[in-house]
């Protein structure tokens, strides 16, 4: 007997969004079987019964699982199973996490997992968007405490017009890729990549998406009204008021202010360490309170910093509200790399290294998006523990590092030259030397300069900066901070990262810890970041390097492209690759050939590149009568010599064409390995191409006392074959 379930549907951007409740995964706290067009995602929300011991944070896990059966493919590799999560899956998980996390209770410590299983993909109906909505619905109808619902909308811009939840074709030509999440009244998350979209247009797009989100929230409210479970009670892990009062007796507010208000991160951390030590000594006999001291001191610091910023407009390092920390920039730190640059902002320092390679080294993508199978620009970001004065083993990039690298990559893609203009694969690696806030935006600045130093002809400089926020009790009680440091990020309400050129925004990533932002806050944050970007580009980056270098560096590969007849590709490759491998071995270059006959020759030595080009051009060209050619003697027969003009392309000079006098033996004129210039004589009577050594030379003067007749000098093919 079929299981009874409820189906809810709405029209969303011209396509039907359907949600089945009670059809599958009934043992999860909440489950939504999502259909958007032919895209199907199972979203579930589950929570542990008790809080996790010994933690001072909310343990939320968001998973986005891509199954290749969703697009009718079997995974590669020996096991034929899906491997670790793709970069797209990790980034999607982060985009779901960021708007959901602030809506759970701050004192909730139960483990919560939001799982999204992508089971079928319609390329015109985003599985990422479907999973975002599914997570919101599954959590809203569950018994897990959650101050939702929230909703998300994607926005594209085609020919200057906004497109909501764009199709694959619309994404391909869109100047904007924007995702906006909202609660009932406010915007709670923004993620964007853009082709220099002006600030006012970006704000318009954000609030157009916010309006669409309200229709989705109305839809979710109906589902919750019919299928929602009562929210379960939980054990609060909030710091007891009695403990906070005791700590304030031990450390008065003015002492805490003195401890945290310094521009040196290490000094501040040492001050806090001493405060904790003092509190632990005094409270040593209260075993119930001791485990809570760290969290209590954190809360005390947070209230102190927020009060001083909001009420007194005083920042921990003494800066003004709009003031940027001291900045510096330099290039060419590393002599043997293709390009390098370092950008420093206060105690945040990033070194970015650029590496150039042939297009064949572009990254292959193995995901659910059939429209994108490779990318030629890769930005990787590393965050070692020494950058924050800690020690721990390196286990490779985590979700944060992957997210920061993707943000910087998104910011720089709009200014990169096309493959036709610059036929290289490009990798930039940002190494975090020191961190105290907004390293992702520093990596954008360093990467711009590194690309320019490497000779990549980027169209414009891109800079990034982050704005912070501290809010009071009302929507009108807030202060926006330019260039937040780590402490202001930890204790503040917002990290609003914006990257762009002089002419517009190329990337946005907004994280908040409160239940959303009003329009005035967003407008002010975007205006502040534009002002800061202009300053960084004009006053810091341009003096370090004003424009891209005209050529790639000494140690970078040089790439030249030529076009050949696609029907001649097989001649260049040769049987089992014999011809192309011989060219590569002789010239020490890399050769890539596309199906349309575009040939890229890559090497460090320009002379070798030119030699390889000449070889290829010789292979694909037809011999023309009367034209001179250079070839190497590779075989000698009784009737003539065989020449190799290029790998796989040979011709013969008959013995009668070696000299103006009679030649008895080919070896009298040529030996193996000789490189000679010959003239093409056209086809002989048997249809073969004939070459002549003597006709490539100047004819000697004749003397009456010693001349050979033409009959003596000329010997026919037949007489020697």
LINTATA-V657095 format. One record per backbone hydrogen bond with DSSP energy under -1.0 kcal/mol. NH is the residue of the N-H (numbers start at 1). CO is the residue of the C=O. E is the energy in kcal/mol with one decimal. If there is no record, write none. Layout:
NH,CO,E  NH,CO,E
//
This chain:
6,21,-2.5  8,19,-2.4  10,17,-2.0  12,15,-3.5  15,12,-1.2  17,10,-3.1  18,35,-3.2  19,8,-2.8  20,33,-2.3  21,6,-3.1  28,25,-1.2  30,45,-1.6  32,43,-3.0  33,20,-2.3  34,41,-3.0  35,18,-2.9  36,39,-2.6  37,16,-1.7  39,36,-2.2  40,120,-2.3  41,34,-1.8  42,117,-2.3  43,32,-2.6  44,115,-2.6  45,30,-2.8  46,113,-2.1  48,111,-2.4  52,109,-2.4  60,58,-1.8  61,112,-2.8  63,114,-3.2  65,116,-3.2  70,67,-2.1  71,68,-1.5  72,69,-1.5  73,68,-2.3  90,86,-2.2  91,87,-2.5  92,88,-2.4  93,89,-2.2  94,90,-1.9  95,91,-2.0  96,92,-2.0  97,93,-2.4  98,94,-2.3  100,96,-1.2  101,97,-2.8  103,100,-1.7  104,101,-1.5  108,105,-1.5  112,59,-2.1  113,46,-2.5  114,61,-3.0  115,44,-2.1  116,63,-1.6  117,42,-2.8  118,65,-2.6  119,40,-2.6  120,40,-1.5  121,70,-1.9  125,122,-2.7  130,126,-2.0  131,127,-2.4  132,128,-2.2  133,129,-2.4  134,130,-2.3  135,131,-2.6  136,132,-1.7  137,133,-2.4  138,134,-2.9  139,135,-2.1  140,136,-2.1  141,137,-2.3  147,103,-3.2  148,146,-1.1  151,182,-2.1  153,180,-2.2  155,178,-3.2  156,163,-3.4  158,161,-2.4  161,158,-1.9  163,156,-2.7  165,154,-3.6  171,167,-2.5  172,168,-1.7  175,157,-2.8  177,193,-3.0  178,155,-2.4  179,191,-3.1  180,153,-2.6  181,189,-2.5  182,151,-2.6  183,186,-2.7  187,517,-1.9  188,181,-2.8  189,181,-1.5  191,179,-2.1  192,508,-2.7  193,177,-1.8  194,506,-2.3  195,175,-2.6  196,194,-1.4  197,505,-1.8  202,198,-2.2  203,199,-2.3  204,200,-1.9  205,201,-2.1  206,202,-2.4  207,203,-2.0  208,204,-1.5  209,205,-2.2  210,206,-1.9  211,207,-1.5  212,208,-1.6  213,209,-2.5  214,210,-1.1  216,212,-1.4  217,213,-2.4  218,214,-1.9  219,215,-1.5  220,216,-2.5  221,217,-2.6  222,218,-1.4  223,219,-1.5  224,220,-2.7  225,221,-2.4  226,222,-1.4  227,223,-3.0  228,224,-2.3  229,141,-2.0  232,143,-3.6  237,107,-1.9  244,240,-1.9  245,241,-2.3  246,242,-2.1  247,243,-2.5  248,244,-2.1  249,245,-1.3  250,246,-1.7  251,247,-3.4  256,252,-1.8  257,253,-2.4  258,254,-1.9  259,255,-1.7  260,256,-2.2  261,257,-2.0  262,260,-1.5  268,264,-2.1  269,265,-2.5  270,266,-2.1  271,267,-2.3  272,268,-2.4  273,269,-2.2  274,270,-2.1  275,271,-1.9  276,272,-2.6  277,273,-2.2  278,274,-2.2  279,275,-2.4  280,276,-2.9  281,277,-1.9  282,278,-1.9  283,279,-2.5  286,283,-1.9  287,285,-1.1  290,286,-1.8  292,289,-2.0  293,290,-1.4  296,292,-2.4  297,293,-2.9  298,294,-2.1  299,295,-2.4  300,296,-2.2  301,297,-2.9  302,298,-2.6  303,299,-2.5  304,300,-2.1  305,301,-2.9  306,302,-2.6  307,303,-2.3  308,304,-2.2  309,305,-2.3  310,306,-2.8  311,307,-2.7  314,308,-2.3  318,315,-2.2  323,320,-1.0  328,344,-1.9  330,342,-2.1  332,340,-2.5  341,352,-1.7  342,330,-3.0  343,350,-2.6  344,328,-2.6  345,348,-3.2  346,326,-2.7  348,345,-1.6  349,434,-2.9  350,343,-2.6  351,431,-2.4  352,341,-2.7  353,429,-2.4  354,339,-3.1  355,427,-2.8  357,425,-2.0  361,358,-2.2  362,359,-2.0  363,375,-2.1  365,373,-3.3  370,368,-1.0  375,363,-1.9  378,426,-2.6  380,428,-2.9  382,430,-2.8  387,384,-1.3  388,385,-1.7  389,386,-1.5  390,385,-2.3  402,398,-2.4  403,399,-2.4  404,400,-2.7  405,401,-2.4  406,402,-2.2  407,403,-2.0  408,404,-2.2  409,405,-2.3  410,406,-2.6  411,407,-1.8  412,408,-1.4  413,409,-1.9  415,412,-1.5  416,413,-1.4  422,418,-2.4  424,422,-2.6  425,357,-3.3  426,376,-3.5  427,355,-2.5  428,378,-2.8  429,353,-2.3  430,380,-3.2  431,351,-3.4  432,382,-1.5  433,349,-2.1  434,349,-1.7  435,387,-2.5  442,438,-1.4  443,439,-2.3  445,441,-1.6  446,442,-2.6  447,443,-2.3  448,444,-2.1  449,445,-1.8  450,446,-2.3  451,447,-2.6  452,448,-1.9  453,449,-2.4  454,450,-1.6  455,452,-1.1  456,451,-2.5  458,456,-2.7  459,415,-2.8  463,500,-2.3  465,498,-1.9  467,496,-2.3  468,481,-2.8  470,479,-1.9  472,477,-3.7  477,474,-1.2  478,476,-1.1  479,470,-2.0  481,468,-2.0  482,321,-2.5  483,466,-1.8  489,485,-1.8  490,486,-2.9  491,487,-2.5  492,488,-1.0  493,469,-3.2  495,511,-3.0  496,467,-3.0  497,509,-2.8  498,465,-2.4  499,507,-2.8  500,463,-2.3  501,504,-2.1  505,197,-3.0  506,499,-2.7  507,499,-1.8  508,192,-2.1  509,497,-2.2  510,190,-2.6  511,495,-2.2  513,493,-2.1  517,187,-2.9  522,518,-1.9  523,519,-2.8  524,520,-2.3  525,521,-2.6  526,522,-2.4  527,523,-2.1  528,524,-2.6  529,525,-2.3  530,526,-1.8  531,527,-2.0  532,528,-2.2  533,529,-2.6  534,530,-2.3  535,531,-1.6  536,532,-2.5  537,533,-2.6  538,534,-2.5  539,535,-2.9  540,536,-1.5  541,536,-2.6  542,537,-2.3  545,541,-2.3  549,452,-2.4  556,553,-1.0  558,603,-4.1  560,601,-2.4  562,599,-2.4  564,597,-2.4  568,565,-2.7  569,566,-1.3  572,568,-1.7  573,569,-2.3  574,570,-2.9  577,574,-1.9  578,575,-1.6  580,573,-1.6  581,577,-2.1  582,578,-1.5  583,579,-2.0  584,580,-2.3  585,581,-2.4  586,582,-2.1  587,583,-1.8  588,584,-2.2  590,602,-3.1  592,600,-2.3  594,598,-2.5  597,594,-1.9  599,562,-3.2  600,592,-2.9  601,560,-3.0  602,590,-3.1  603,558,-2.3  609,605,-1.8  610,606,-2.3  611,607,-2.2  612,608,-2.4  613,609,-2.3  614,610,-2.4  615,611,-2.1  616,612,-2.4  617,613,-2.9  618,614,-2.1  619,615,-2.2  620,616,-2.2  621,617,-1.2  626,680,-3.8  627,624,-1.9  629,678,-3.0  631,676,-2.7  632,644,-2.1  633,674,-3.1  634,642,-2.6  635,642,-1.3  637,640,-3.1  641,653,-2.3  642,635,-3.1  643,651,-3.5  644,632,-2.8  645,649,-2.4  646,649,-1.3  649,646,-2.9  651,643,-2.1  653,641,-2.9  655,639,-2.5  657,654,-2.4  658,655,-1.2  668,665,-1.7  669,666,-2.1  670,666,-2.6  673,633,-2.6  674,671,-1.8  676,631,-2.6  678,629,-3.1  679,692,-2.7  680,627,-2.5  681,690,-3.3  684,688,-3.2  687,684,-2.2  690,682,-3.4  691,652,-1.2  692,679,-2.3  693,657,-1.9  694,657,-2.5  696,693,-1.1  697,694,-1.4  706,703,-1.5  713,709,-2.4  714,710,-2.7  720,717,-1.0
//
